[in-house]
Amino acid sequence: MRHVLLMILALLASCSTGERSAGWRGSIDTLPNGVVVVRNEGGGVWDSATAWRIEEESRIGSTDGEGPTSFGRIADIAVDSRGRIYVLEGETQDIRVFDSTGKHVRTVGRKGHGPGEFDQAIGMRWDPAGRLWVVDQGNVRYTVVDTGGRVVTTHRRPLSGVFTWRWDGGIDSVRRIYEWYRAPGEMERSVLLTYDTTVASADTFPFPSYQGEVFKIEDKSRRVWTSVPYTPALSWTFDPRGYIWFGISAPYRIYQRRLGGDTVRIIERVYEPLPVTAVDRDSAVTRLEWFTKQGGHVDESRIPKVKPAFDRFFLDDAGNLWVDPVTARQDDNRVFDIFDPEGRYLGRVRSSFPIVGTPVFRGDRLYAVTTNADDVPFVVRAHIERGSALH
C-alpha cells in the first residue's frame, strides 16, 4: 500500500493539465496513467446564500421504554423508495417499519433461530430489485425481505465465526454482494469478497491496507492492539456504482478505486492541522485505561503533536462525497466537508443534531441515528437544503 501511494505521488508531480473551473480555487489534472487528480487549494464554492443546510424535520423515538418507538440500540437503518424507514433494533432483533410521517407500520422478525428470526443482525441493504437484505451474523445467513415485510428467501452467509458491530459491505447496481473481511489476528490483511445474489461462489479482491501506529500487548496467551491516539488511520466507504473510496486520514487525500481494479480519482484538500492539546492528550490516555489495566504501556511520546485531517466519509446517492473533518467543535453535532462528484470542494455544512454511525441519503433527505442527553437513540429525518453548485 505504501509503495503504491509513493508511486501515485510521484506521478502527481510529473503531469498537470491544469483544468480549472470558474468560482472554484483548484485544479483537475489527468496523469499519464489516466488517474484524475483534483486539488482543492482554497475555500469552497458556496457563499452564505448558496451553502447547503441540514434542517431536522422529524424524529422517531421515545423515552418511556414502551412501544415500537422505544429503541435500546439501533444497529442500522434503511429507507425505501416511498420514504418508509426501517429500523433494525439491536437488542430485540427485529425490524420496525415506519411510514414517511413516522407512524409505525409493522414489525418484522424477532430474536431467534427460526425462519424470519434474527440473531446478532448488524446491517441492511437494498438490492436493485427493491428487496432488503438483512445480515444475520448469528444465524450465518442473509434474510431477504420485501417491502411488505415478508421473507422472500434466505442464503447462507459465506463468513462464519466473524462478529462485528456493523456491516461494512454492500450490494452494487448489478446485484453483486460485497463483504469486507479481515483475517483473524491480522491488522493489515483484509480482503473483499464478492458474489452474486445466488451466493453460489465468491471472488476475492485485495483490499487497501495500512499499518497504523499501535500500542501492543503480546505474550504466549494473547495479542492485544489499540491505535495510538491521533495517528492517521485507514478510512473507506463502499460505492454501489462499483468502486471503493479510501484514504489515510492525514494528509487530506482520498482515493477512488474500481473494485478489484485501478485508482481512477484522487481528491486532495489543503488544510491546517489542529494541535493536540494537553487536555486532548490527557483525555486520550484516560480512554486507554482498559488497555493499561491489562498490563499495556501507553508511551505518550508516540502521540502526535497534530491531529489527522478527517475521520470517516460517506457518499450520497448523487455521488457527492461527505467527509467528516477533524474540527475544534465543542459539541457532538456533525460537521461535513462536501465535494461534488468531480471532487471539487463545495463547502462545509453542520447538522443541528449529533449523528451516530452512517447516515442514509435519499435525494434531498438525510436519515440518521442520533441520541439525546441520556444516550437514548432516535431516528432523525432531515431536509438537505441545497443551494446552487458548480454547473
N, C-alpha and C positions, 0 to 999 in steps of 0.2 A: 504494500500500500504506500509506504513512504517513497519507494523508488518510483512508483507511478506518479505520485504528486510532484516529485522533483522534475520528472520529465515534462509534465504539463507546465510547470513554472518556467522551465527553460524555453518551451515553445512560446509562452506568453511574451517573452522578450524578443522573439525572432520575427514576429509578423504583426502588423497593425494596419487595418483598413480605415480606422478612424471614423466609422459611421456615427453620425450624431443626429439628434432629434431636437427640434425647436422646443424651448421651455424646459429642457432637461439637461443637467450637467453630468455628462458621462460619455462613454464611447462603447460601440459594439464592434468588435474585431473578429475576424474569422482566421483561424490558424491554418497552416498548410495541411493539417490532417482533418480539417473540416470542423473542428471544435469552435463553437461560438463563445466568445468571452465578452461579458457585459460588465463594464467597470462603472460603478456609481461613485462619482467624485465629490458630490456636494449634497445639498438638501434635496428634498423630494419635489415632485411636480406640483403637488397640491399647495394651495394657499388657504386662507381662512374660509373662503367662500366655496372652494371645491373639495375640501377634505372630507373623507368618509367619516361617518359616525355610527356607533353601535348603541342603539336605544332599546332597552328592555321593553317588551310588550306584555309578557305574561310569564307566570311561573307555576309549576305543578309541584305540590308538596304540602306537607303539614307537620305540625309538631305535637299532635295529640297521640301519636302512636297507634292510630286505628285507621282502617280503611285502605283502599288501594293507593291513595296519595301519600301514605306514610312510608317513607323509604328508610332502610337501615344502611345499606351500602349499594350504591349503583355501580354495577360492573361495566355497563355500556349502554349507549342509546343509539337508536336508528330512526330515520324519518322516511316515510314512503312518499309517492308522488302526489298523494292527496293531502299531505301535511300532517298525517297521523304520526304520533310519537310513540315509539316502542322503547320501554324502559326495562332493561334486564336487571332485576333486583338480585344482588349477590347473596344476601342472607337467606331469603326464602326460595331462591332459584326458580323464579317464574318471570314471565314477560308480561308487563302491564301496558295495555294499549290505550292511548288517549286520542281523541279527535283534535282537530286544529284549534278548537276552543278550550282544550284542556279537560274536557269531560271524559270520564273513564268509559271505555267501550267494552273491553273484555280483558280477562287474564288468561294467558296461555301457559300451560305446563305447571309443574310443581317439582319439588325436590324428590328425587328417587332414581331408580334404575330401569323402570319400565318404559314402554312406548310413550313418547311425548313428555317424559320426565327428564330432569337435568341434574347433574352433579358436578359442581365446580365449573359451570359455564362461565366463560370470560369475555365473549365477544359475539358480535352480529354484523353481517354484511349482506347487502343485496346482490343477487346475480342479475345478469341482463334480462332475464325472464320475469323479474319482479318478485322473486322468491327470496325469503330471508333465511340465510344460513346461520345457524347458531353453533358456536364452537363449544362443545360439551366435553371438556377435557377429562372429567372424572369418569365418564362412560366411554371415553376414547371414540367419539363419533361426532359427526355433523348431523344435526337435525334440521331438515329443511321444512319451513313453514310458509304457507301462503298468507295473503293479506286478510283472509277470513279467520286466521288462527288455526287452520287445520294442518296437521302434519302430512306433508306430501311424501317424504321418503327420508331415510337415514343412510349415511355412508360411514364406514369405519374410517376414523382419522389415522393417517399413517404414523403419527407421532404418539407414542405411549410412554408413560413414566416421566414426562416432562411437564412441570407445573409452573405456571406464571400467573401474575395478577391481571394481565391484559393480553389481548391478542394483537400482535403487530403484523399479521398477514393481511390478505385482501383477495378480491376477485376482480379480474380485469374485464374489459369490454367484450372479450371473445370467450368468456366463461372458463378461463383458467384460474385455478386457486393457487395462492402463494402462501407458503409457510416459512417464516424465518426461524432458524434453528441454530442454537449454539451448542456445540459438543459439550457433554458433561465434563466439568472440571477444567474447561478451556476458557481463557479470557479472550483470545483473538479469533479462534477458528469458528466462523459462522458460515452457514450456507443458506441458500434459498431453494426450497423445494417447490416444484410446480407440477400440477396435474389438472386434467380436465374434470368436469363435473360428474363423470362416472367414477372418479377416483380409482381408475384401473391401474395406472402406472405413473411413476414420478420421474422427473428430470431434476438434476441438481446443478445449481449455478454457484460459483464462488461469490461471496458477499464481501463488500469493502470492510476491511478490518483496520483496527488502530490500537496499538498498545499504549494506553494511557498510563499516567503515573499512579501507583497504588502503594498502600501500606499492606504488608503481608504478615500472616502467621502461618508458618509451615513447619510441621513436625511429622512424626510417623503416623499419627492418627487423624490429622486434619490439615486442611488448606483453607484459610480464610483471607479474603481480599476485600479491600474497600478503597475507593478512589481518594486520592489526595485532594482535599477541598480546593476549589477554584482552578484546578488544572483543566486543560482542554480535553474534551471527550467527543466521541463519535455520536452524531445525531443523524437520523434518517427518517424518511416517510415513503410510503408506497404510493405510486401513481397508477390508477387503474387504466390509464392510457398505454401502459406498457413500459414504465420507467420506475426507477427509484431515484430519489433525491437524497444526497448525503453531504455531510461536511464535518470537519473538525472545528469545534466551537471557537477557536482562535487560530488564525485571524478570521475576519468576516468573509468567508468564501464558501459557497455552496455549489455542489456539482449535480448535474442531471445526467443520468446514465441509462441507456437501454438495459432492460432486464437480460442478463447474460451477455451483454454486448459492450459497446464503447461509450465513453463520455461524449455527450453531444453539446452540452452547455455548461458554462461556469459563470456564476454570478458573484461579483465582489462589491463590497461597500467599504469606503473609508470610514473609520470610526475612531473615537478617542477612548482607550481602555480606562475603566474606572479603577481606582485604587482599592486594594484590600486593606481596610482599616483595622486598627487594633480590636475594635468591637467585633468586626466580621471574623477575625481570626479566633478570638475567644469563643464566639458562638459556634464556630465550626468545630473547634476542639471539644466543646461540650457535647455536640451532637455525635461525637465519636466515642462517647463513654462506653457504649455497648462493646466496642472493639477493645478498648483498654482493659475493661473488666474481664475479657477473655485472655489477657496476657499480651495484647498487642502494644506496640510502641508507636506513638504519634510524634514524628520528627517535624516540629513546627518550621524548621528552616527550609523544608521542602514545599511549604505552602507559598505560592507565587505572591508577588507584590501587586499584581493587577489581575482583574477578573477577565473571564472569557468574553467573547462578543455576543453570544446568544446561547439559549438553552435548546428548545425544540423548534420545529417549524411544521407547517401544515399547508395543504393545498385546498382551495375551494373548488367548486365544480365548474368554474370558469377558467381555471388554470392559473389564478393568482396565487402567489406564494406568501403565506403569512408567517413571519419569523418572530419568535418570542425573544427580544433582545434583553441582555442584562442591563438593567437600569438602576437608578438610585431611588426608585419609587418607595414610598413609605407605607403603602398599603398592599393588600392582596389582589387588587384589581389588575387585570391582564393588559399588557401593552403589546402591540404588534407593529412591526415594520412590514409594509406591504409592497410587493413587487408585482408588476404586471406580467402576463405570460411570456413576454420577451426578456424579462429580467430587469426592467427599468424600475428604479425606486420611485414609488408614488408618494409615500409619506408614512406617518405614524398615527395609529388610532388606538384609543384607550377605552376599554369597557368600563361600565359603571358598576360592575359586579365581579367577584372572583370567578375564574374559570378553572375547574378541576379536570384534568385529563385532556382528551382530544375533542375539540368541538366538531359539530356536524354542520356542513354548509348546504343549503338548498336555495339556489337563486339569491334573493336579497334577504334571506333569513339565516341567522346563526342560532344553533341549538347547542346547549352546553349544560353540564352539571356544575352547580355552584353549592356553596354551603353558607349557613348563617353563622352568627357568632358562637353558637353552641355546636358547630360542626354537623348540623343536621343537613342532609343533602336535599336539594331541589333540582328541578329541570327548568331551565330558562329558555324562552323563545325570544329572540331579539331581532330587530329590524336593522339591516345594514343600509344606512342612508348613503348612497353613492353619489359623490359629486362627479364632475366631468374628469376624464382622464386623458391620456395620450390617445391621439387618433392618427 
